Amino acid sequence: MTTWVVIGASSAMGTAFARKVAREGHSLIVTTRKLEEAKALCADLHIRGASTAEPARLDLTDHQSIAALSAQVMATSQDISVAFFAGSMRPQEEISAEPELGAQTYQDNLVGPAECLLTLAAILEQRGSGVIIALSSVAGDRGRASNYVYGSAKAGFTAFLSGLRNRLSPFGIRVVTVKAGFVDTEMTWGLPGMFLVADPIDVANALWKASARGPEVIYLPKFWWVIMTIIRTIPEPIFKKLKL
């Protein structure tokens, strides 16, 4: 039996994954920015078969909030695994007009997530087992004018996860980096250029499989590997002329 710590559980993908864990009969600690949301989700997870489901309020800009989650995780005697879905995505036009929003984008998608995962990784390392699944983005594979601040934050997060994977590998701990394309979530609702949108439930099922086996860097949906391989190989002089 494992306790899964689902961070960003109120997101569409976070909720779908938490429900998958519940149907498998495991325990959960689910975090959201608002404790009442976490409590409501826990009630739902109990109905769906979770062994136990504990709520936690988590603000990734607050060191004390991260420390409180760490203490809650330490208190469980079961094996620990982590699924990380937290983050934010502001339109590039807004960030260009208000550069301070860029700093917040890095806080939400790199600085806060790194602090949180470093804290929880120490627990997994101490226990010598577990899995970390963390949501990055295909946007980090190459800087594009339409979202280069968000993309660079995700690029940094992808590099962070690579280093964390190398650190934890000797302990038998898997760190799975998920480079997600367009998924039908609140974050992406209404964005221009949306195509080939994945269902959060399908993503959750794929992540569950990835937690146990397979490569530790995955694209979801899988066809995004082909798309981003092409985009990465476009020469810079040509790339600058494209409206991407």
SULCOR-V759113 format. One record per residue. N is the residue number from 1. RES is the residue in three letters. PHI is phi in whole degrees, -180 to 180 (* if undefined). BURIAL is + if it has 16 or more other C-alpha atoms within 10 Angstrom, else -. D_CENTER is the distance of its C-alpha to the mean C-alpha in Angstrom with 2 decimals. Layout:
((N & RES & PHI & BURIAL & D_CENTER) (N & RES & PHI & BURIAL & D_CENTER))
//
This chain:
((1 & MET & * & - & 22.48) (2 & THR & -124 & + & 18.99) (3 & THR & -100 & + & 17.24) (4 & TRP & -94 & + & 13.55) (5 & VAL & -95 & + & 11.76) (6 & VAL & -103 & + & 9.24) (7 & ILE & -100 & + & 7.71) (8 & GLY & 81 & + & 7.72) (9 & ALA & -71 & + & 9.91) (10 & SER & -82 & + & 12.08) (11 & SER & -70 & + & 10.02) (12 & ALA & -59 & + & 11.53) (13 & MET & -70 & + & 8.88) (14 & GLY & -63 & + & 8.25) (15 & THR & -64 & + & 12.04) (16 & ALA & -61 & + & 12.77) (17 & PHE & -69 & + & 11.00) (18 & ALA & -59 & + & 12.71) (19 & ARG & -67 & + & 15.87) (20 & LYS & -64 & + & 15.75) (21 & VAL & -60 & + & 15.62) (22 & ALA & -62 & + & 18.45) (23 & ARG & -65 & + & 20.49) (24 & GLU & -81 & - & 20.40) (25 & GLY & 86 & + & 21.98) (26 & HIS & -87 & + & 19.66) (27 & SER & -93 & + & 19.13) (28 & LEU & -139 & + & 16.19) (29 & ILE & -120 & + & 15.34) (30 & VAL & -112 & + & 13.39) (31 & THR & -117 & + & 12.54) (32 & THR & -142 & + & 13.06) (33 & ARG & -73 & + & 14.92) (34 & LYS & -113 & - & 18.03) (35 & LEU & -61 & - & 19.39) (36 & GLU & -63 & - & 21.35) (37 & GLU & -64 & + & 18.40) (38 & ALA & -64 & + & 17.04) (39 & LYS & -63 & + & 20.63) (40 & ALA & -64 & - & 21.06) (41 & LEU & -67 & + & 18.04) (42 & CYS & -61 & + & 19.42) (43 & ALA & -61 & - & 22.74) (44 & ASP & -63 & + & 21.32) (45 & LEU & -69 & + & 19.66) (46 & HIS & -60 & + & 23.02) (47 & ILE & -63 & - & 24.78) (48 & ARG & -85 & + & 22.55) (49 & GLY & 116 & + & 23.42) (50 & ALA & -61 & + & 21.18) (51 & SER & -62 & + & 23.31) (52 & THR & -145 & + & 22.24) (53 & ALA & -146 & + & 19.64) (54 & GLU & -112 & + & 19.48) (55 & PRO & -88 & + & 18.15) (56 & ALA & -151 & + & 16.94) (57 & ARG & -89 & + & 16.74) (58 & LEU & -136 & + & 14.23) (59 & ASP & -119 & + & 14.71) (60 & LEU & -73 & + & 12.83) (61 & THR & -95 & + & 16.04) (62 & ASP & -117 & - & 18.20) (63 & HIS & -60 & - & 18.95) (64 & GLN & -67 & - & 20.82) (65 & SER & -64 & + & 18.07) (66 & ILE & -66 & + & 15.88) (67 & ALA & -64 & - & 19.12) (68 & ALA & -65 & - & 19.86) (69 & LEU & -64 & + & 16.68) (70 & SER & -58 & + & 17.56) (71 & ALA & -64 & - & 21.05) (72 & GLN & -65 & - & 20.05) (73 & VAL & -67 & + & 18.09) (74 & MET & -60 & - & 21.09) (75 & ALA & -73 & - & 23.41) (76 & THR & -83 & - & 22.34) (77 & SER & -94 & - & 24.44) (78 & GLN & -83 & - & 22.29) (79 & ASP & -62 & + & 20.02) (80 & ILE & -117 & + & 16.49) (81 & SER & -134 & + & 13.18) (82 & VAL & -129 & + & 9.66) (83 & ALA & -123 & + & 6.64) (84 & PHE & -115 & + & 3.74) (85 & PHE & -123 & + & 3.04) (86 & ALA & -73 & + & 5.50) (87 & GLY & 159 & + & 7.29) (88 & SER & -147 & - & 10.60) (89 & MET & -142 & + & 12.77) (90 & ARG & -97 & + & 16.50) (91 & PRO & -59 & - & 19.20) (92 & GLN & -59 & + & 20.60) (93 & GLU & -62 & - & 24.05) (94 & GLU & -67 & - & 23.24) (95 & ILE & -67 & + & 21.88) (96 & SER & -64 & - & 25.00) (97 & ALA & -78 & - & 27.20) (98 & GLU & -131 & - & 25.65) (99 & PRO & -56 & - & 24.33) (100 & GLU & -63 & - & 23.22) (101 & LEU & -67 & + & 20.35) (102 & GLY & -65 & + & 19.21) (103 & ALA & -61 & - & 19.07) (104 & GLN & -67 & + & 16.97) (105 & THR & -62 & + & 14.49) (106 & TYR & -67 & + & 14.28) (107 & GLN & -63 & + & 14.08) (108 & ASP & -72 & + & 11.18) (109 & ASN & -110 & + & 9.04) (110 & LEU & -136 & + & 10.68) (111 & VAL & -65 & + & 13.29) (112 & GLY & -63 & + & 11.92) (113 & PRO & -58 & + & 8.61) (114 & ALA & -64 & + & 11.10) (115 & GLU & -61 & - & 13.61) (116 & CYS & -63 & + & 11.67) (117 & LEU & -71 & + & 10.55) (118 & LEU & -62 & - & 14.10) (119 & THR & -65 & - & 15.58) (120 & LEU & -74 & + & 14.06) (121 & ALA & -60 & + & 14.67) (122 & ALA & -61 & - & 18.27) (123 & ILE & -70 & + & 18.60) (124 & LEU & -62 & + & 17.44) (125 & GLU & -61 & + & 19.73) (126 & GLN & -63 & - & 22.53) (127 & ARG & -88 & - & 22.35) (128 & GLY & 72 & + & 22.04) (129 & SER & -161 & + & 19.67) (130 & GLY & 124 & + & 16.21) (131 & VAL & -136 & + & 13.00) (132 & ILE & -122 & + & 9.59) (133 & ILE & -111 & + & 6.93) (134 & ALA & -133 & + & 3.86) (135 & LEU & -86 & + & 2.76) (136 & SER & -107 & + & 5.87) (137 & SER & -159 & + & 8.90) (138 & VAL & -63 & + & 12.50) (139 & ALA & -62 & + & 13.62) (140 & GLY & -83 & + & 13.38) (141 & ASP & -77 & + & 15.98) (142 & ARG & -162 & + & 18.84) (143 & GLY & -70 & + & 19.77) (144 & ARG & -123 & + & 21.11) (145 & ALA & -57 & - & 23.27) (146 & SER & -76 & - & 21.50) (147 & ASN & -160 & + & 18.16) (148 & TYR & -71 & + & 18.69) (149 & VAL & -72 & + & 17.43) (150 & TYR & -59 & + & 13.95) (151 & GLY & -62 & + & 14.20) (152 & SER & -70 & + & 15.48) (153 & ALA & -64 & + & 12.77) (154 & LYS & -71 & + & 10.21) (155 & ALA & -62 & + & 13.05) (156 & GLY & -63 & + & 13.33) (157 & PHE & -67 & + & 9.77) (158 & THR & -62 & + & 10.47) (159 & ALA & -65 & - & 13.80) (160 & PHE & -59 & + & 12.64) (161 & LEU & -65 & + & 10.73) (162 & SER & -62 & + & 13.98) (163 & GLY & -66 & - & 16.06) (164 & LEU & -64 & + & 14.30) (165 & ARG & -60 & + & 14.80) (166 & ASN & -66 & - & 18.41) (167 & ARG & -67 & - & 18.90) (168 & LEU & -92 & + & 17.86) (169 & SER & -55 & - & 19.34) (170 & PRO & -61 & - & 22.84) (171 & PHE & -94 & - & 21.86) (172 & GLY & 77 & - & 20.71) (173 & ILE & -101 & + & 17.04) (174 & ARG & -83 & + & 14.66) (175 & VAL & -122 & + & 11.56) (176 & VAL & -104 & + & 9.93) (177 & THR & -93 & + & 8.35) (178 & VAL & -107 & + & 7.42) (179 & LYS & -93 & + & 9.27) (180 & ALA & -89 & + & 9.30) (181 & GLY & -91 & + & 12.55) (182 & PHE & -72 & + & 13.86) (183 & VAL & -124 & + & 12.66) (184 & ASP & -73 & + & 14.91) (185 & THR & -133 & - & 13.12) (186 & GLU & -61 & - & 14.61) (187 & MET & -63 & - & 12.88) (188 & THR & -101 & - & 14.70) (189 & TRP & -61 & - & 17.80) (190 & GLY & 84 & - & 20.95) (191 & LEU & -70 & - & 19.74) (192 & PRO & -70 & - & 22.56) (193 & GLY & 78 & - & 22.47) (194 & MET & -70 & - & 20.09) (195 & PHE & -155 & - & 20.99) (196 & LEU & 51 & - & 20.01) (197 & VAL & -81 & - & 17.49) (198 & ALA & -94 & + & 15.65) (199 & ASP & -83 & + & 15.81) (200 & PRO & -58 & + & 12.77) (201 & ILE & -67 & + & 14.94) (202 & ASP & -63 & - & 15.54) (203 & VAL & -63 & + & 11.90) (204 & ALA & -60 & + & 11.56) (205 & ASN & -64 & - & 14.77) (206 & ALA & -66 & + & 13.81) (207 & LEU & -67 & + & 10.81) (208 & TRP & -62 & + & 13.41) (209 & LYS & -65 & - & 15.83) (210 & ALA & -66 & + & 13.68) (211 & SER & -67 & + & 13.19) (212 & ALA & -103 & - & 16.98) (213 & ARG & -161 & - & 18.17) (214 & GLY & 96 & - & 18.03) (215 & PRO & -65 & - & 16.66) (216 & GLU & -100 & + & 13.78) (217 & VAL & -128 & - & 12.77) (218 & ILE & -130 & + & 12.56) (219 & TYR & -104 & + & 12.85) (220 & LEU & -133 & + & 12.32) (221 & PRO & -58 & + & 14.85) (222 & LYS & -61 & - & 16.81) (223 & PHE & -65 & - & 19.28) (224 & TRP & -66 & + & 16.99) (225 & TRP & -61 & + & 17.95) (226 & VAL & -65 & - & 21.51) (227 & ILE & -60 & - & 20.90) (228 & MET & -74 & + & 19.14) (229 & THR & -63 & - & 21.73) (230 & ILE & -65 & - & 24.40) (231 & ILE & -62 & - & 22.94) (232 & ARG & -67 & - & 22.62) (233 & THR & -91 & - & 26.26) (234 & ILE & -70 & - & 27.82) (235 & PRO & -59 & - & 30.15) (236 & GLU & -57 & - & 29.43) (237 & PRO & -58 & - & 32.75) (238 & ILE & -76 & - & 31.96) (239 & PHE & -60 & - & 28.31) (240 & LYS & -65 & - & 29.50) (241 & LYS & -88 & - & 31.70) (242 & LEU & -84 & - & 29.05) (243 & LYS & -94 & - & 27.57) (244 & LEU & -118 & - & 23.89))
//
